[in-house]
Amino acid sequence: MKQFAPFLIALSLSTTPALAQEQEEGLSLMERGAQLFFRGLMDEMEPVLDGLEGMAREMEPALRDFAQQMGPALRDLMDEVEDWSAYHPPEVLPNGDIILRKKTPQEMAEPQGEIEL
């Protein structure tokens, strides 16, 4: 989502061209520079977004198939596991099996690290 934040800002600036035209007269140099920057960014992002749209169309049948086949199993798993924080991240074994290891009581008591703001 962080990757699309500049695009979303640029899109919001470009969706109201009439309003932008009216306000351009009163824009400061910083505001005008930011507007030009986001327009340029949007021009650069357009081919990438077109490619993503095509890729999404190609992937749609496979994702729909995956959801139909795995949906019930994932729903059952979600019903069984009450607290996901009590488990380590999934591990893929050399034979391809995926396991979820439950944390020990000592691991549960350890602080997970502080986030400095």
Secondary structure as UniProt FT lines:
FT   HELIX           2..4
FT   HELIX           5..14
FT   HELIX           17..24
FT   TURN            25..26
FT   HELIX           29..80
FT   HELIX           84..86
FT   STRAND          91..92
FT   TURN            94..95
FT   STRAND          98..99
FT   HELIX           105..109
//
